[in-house]
Amino acid sequence: MKILLANPRGFCAGVNMAIESLDRALELFGTPLYVYHEIVHNRPVVERFKNRGVTFVDSIDEIPNGSTVLYSAHGVSPMIREAAATRNLRAIDATCPLVTKVHIEAIKFAREGYHILLIGHEGHDEVIGTMGEAPASITLVQTAEDVPTLPFTPEDKLAYLTQTTLSVDEAQGIIQALRARFPQIAAPKKEDICYATQNRQEAVRELVSEADLVLVLGSKNSSNSNRLAELGSTKGKKSFLIDGAQEIQEEWFEGVKSVLITAGASAPEDVVQDCVEHIRTKHNGTIENRVVREEHVSFPLPRELTVLASR
């Protein structure tokens, strides 16, 4: 069996930064150490940190006064920052800079009197954080079908932003629908969907025609990982989103001569290699590394950590 290994895949710069930040915080402060929401949306990563004593919480109220909290890569709203300050928490902000960019755009558009149409998925941590920057000035748009029902006119001052981890094709369809109904709508200076999301989708789009089966390493609550699996399905290929080799089912391989393996931006490389080894052993697999695009992006650690580390 041919194993096509998509490149780029796996950790993006924002995820690398967030995980390194949590590693460094453990070194500097030890435990107890709290993270608001999951550090990244990946079950194996979260479980590994839990095993090292990190506590993940869904409410700032769960954290004892004066403790250390790290904000996840998905960002938080001003309300969360204020709640942390009220509890005298030492806050370390590991928000991905590309998410911070969307927050800044939301603040800017709201101050300029725009009503913002945020393209994204309801309940996603990133969407919650962005909407919290200007809750009275943001309306969520999840699909192109939402556009005709929006309570605005072509005379209203509107702008759009997008969640960073969306399907490029899906987002473009919604943007086109918005522009068709609201020709005056303003756009961000640079598109919001992050480079890593686009690159991983591009790799699948380019390689999927050569595969009979697509395996995406990533967790069910990872938006960008779900988009990769959906992309494989829309191209007519059997596609499965899995956390690791233990979830692989042998019936998936009936009639399969080639499998494309990729990973969402929060999935660690060791789980990818476990899957590769599983298929190589079980199906006499031969590996082809296929590079669609090179990535050389990196982000610095949060200032709260670099200042302390330099002392």
N, C-alpha and C positions, 0 to 999 in steps of 0.2 A: 504494500500500500504506500502511496506517495503522501507524505506529510508536508504541506505547504505552510511554512511558518512566516506569518505576516510581520513586516517591519515598516513603520514603527508599531509598537504594541506596548501595553502595560504602563507603568508609572510615567506620569507627566511631571513637569517641573513643579507644579503646585503641590502635587501629592508627595513628591520627594521632599520638598521643603517642609510640609506639614509633619511628615513622619520623622524627619531629622529633628524638627523642633521638639516633638514629644520625646524623642530619645535624649536630646540635650537637656530638656527640663527634668527628666528622670535623674540624669547625672547630677544636675545642679541642686535640685530640691528633694529628690527622693520621693517617697510616698508618705502620707496620702497625697495624691495628685489627681485632679479632676479635669475631665474634658467635657465641654458642653456639646452634646450630640456626639455622633461617631466622628473620630478624627478624619476618616474618609469612609465612603460607603463600600466597605469590603469586609466580609465576615472573618476571613482568616487573619487579616491585619488587626481587627478589633480584638479578636480572641487572644492573639499573641500579647497585646498590651494589657489586657485584663489579667493574663497569667503573670505579668510583671508587677501587678498591684495597682494599675491605673483604674480609676472609677469613671465610668461614662454616665452622664446625667442628662435628663431632658428638661430640667428646670434649675435655674440658678438657686432657688430656694432649698434645693437638696444639698447645697454645698455649705459647710460650716463657715462662719464668719472668720475672716483673716486667712483663708486657705488660698492655694494656688489653683487657678483655672486656665486651661488652654482652649481658645476658640478654634473650632474645626476649620478645615480648608474651605467650607461652604459659606463662611461668613455669618455674622449676626446683625441684628437690628440695633439701633441706638437704645431701645428700651432694655435690651439685655445688658448692654454696657453700663447703663445707669443702675440697673439692679445689682450688677457686680460691684460697682463703686459703693453703693449703699451698704453692701455686706463687707466692705473693706477687703475685697479679694485682690490678690496679685494676679492680674490678667495678662496672658501671653496671647497675642493675636497672630494665629497661623493661617489667616484668611489668604487664599490664593490671590495674588495681585490682579489677575484677570477678572476675578469676582469683584474685588475692590473697585476696579475700573467701572463696572456696571453700577455700583453703588454711587460713585461720584457723578456719573452721568445722570442718574435718577435725581440726585440732589440738585444738580445744575438745571435740568429741565423743569423741575418743580419750582425752583426759585424764579425762573424766567416765565412762569405762568402757563406752562404746558400741562396738559393732562397726558399721562404716560400710559400707553398700552404695552404691558409687559407680556411677552410671549414666553410661556413656560408651563410647568406642570404644578397644579395645585398641591400644596402640602410638602413640596420639596424644600429642603433646608435653605438652599440658595434663594429660592423664590420668596420664602418667608422673610429672610434677611433683607432682600432688596426692597420688598414692599414696605418693610418697616421704616425705611428711610423717608418715605413721604406717603403714608397710608391714605391720606385724603386725595392724593393726586395720581394714584395708580389703579388701573383696572387690569385684571389678569385675562389674557386671551390664550386658550389652550389649543384650539383648532381653527381651521379656516371656516368651519361651520358656525363658529361663534361670531364672526365678523358682521353678518347681516343684522344680528340682534343687538349690537352695541348702541347705546343711547346717545350717539353723537351725530353731528352734522358736518358737511364739508366746510362749514364756517368755523368750527371749533378749532382751537389751538391744540394740536395733538402731536405727540412724538411716540416712537416705539423703541423698546429695548428688548433684548432676548436673554433668556437663561443661557449660560455658557456651554451647557452639555447637550444641546438639542441635536436632532437629526438636521443636517444642513438642508436636505431636500424638503423636509416637512416645514422647517422654519421659512424657507424661501416661498413656499406655497402660501403660508399665512401672511407673510410680508406683501406678496403680490395682491392678495385679497384686500389687505388694509389700504394699499396704495390705490387700488381700483375704486374703493368706496370713499377714501379720504385722500384725494390727490395732494392736499396741502401737508400731509403728515411729515414731520421731521424725523431724520434718522441719526443714529450715533455717527460720529466722525469716522470710526472704524468699527467693523462688525464685531458683535459681542461673542459669538460662538468661538470657543478657544481653539488655538492652533492644534492642540493635541486631539481634541474631538474631531476636528476636520481631517487631520492626517490619518487617524485610525479608520475613519469611515472611507477615506479615499483608498487606503490599502485594501480594504475588503471589497470595495466597488471594482477595483482593478483586477483582483485575483479570483473573485468568486466564480467566474465563468469556468475556471480550471478545476473546480472542486465539486464533489458530489455531496459533501457534508461540511457544515461550518460549526466549529466549536468556539464559543466565546467564553473566556475565563473572566468571571466577574460576578458580583452579588446581585440578587433580585432588586435591591433598592438603589442600585447604581444606574443613574439615568443614561450616562454615555455607553455603558455596557449593554443595556437594553436596546439602545439604538443600533448597535452593531449587530445584534442578533436579528432585529427587525429588518435590517438592511439585507442580510443573507436570505431571510424569508421572502422579501419582496422580489428578490432575484430568482425565486423558484427553487431554492436549495433548502434541504433539511437543516435547520439551525437550532442550536441549543445553547442556553446560558447556564454555565455551571461554576461552582466554587472550586472544584478540584476533581482529580482523577477518580475519586471515590463515587462520584455521581454519574460517571460514564456508564451507559447501558449498551450491551453488546448488540442488541437488535438494531441499534442505529446504523450499524456498519454493514447490514445486509445489502449486497449489490454495490457497495462503495469501493471505488478504486483510488480515490484521492480525498483527503480531508484538509480543510483550511483551518488553521488554529490562529486565533488572535486573542487579545486581552484588553479589557477596558482600562482606563487611565488610573484606576485605583487597585488593580490586581497585581500582586507581586510575581516576579519572574519565576520563583521557585515552583509555584503551582502550575505555571505553564510547562516547565520542564518535566514535572511529574506526569503531566498528561502526555507529553511527547514520548516519554519513556514507556508509559503504559501502552500506547498505541504501537510504538516501535517493537516492543516485546511481544504483544499479543497478535499483531498483524504483520510482522516482518516489515515494518515501516522503514522507508528511506526518507531522509529529511532534506528539504530544500529551503534554505533561507532566502526569502524574497524581499528585497529592499525597495520600497516604493518612494520613500522620502526620508532624508536625513533630518534628525533633530539635534539641536545644540543649545537648547534653552535651559537656563537655570535661574533660580530666584534665591536671594539671600535670606538668611534666617531672620526672624523678627528682631527688631531692635532691643526688645526686652531681654533677649537671650544673648545677643552679641555684646551688649554693654556689660552684663554680669560676667560673661565668660572672659572678658578682657581684664577684669579686675584681679 
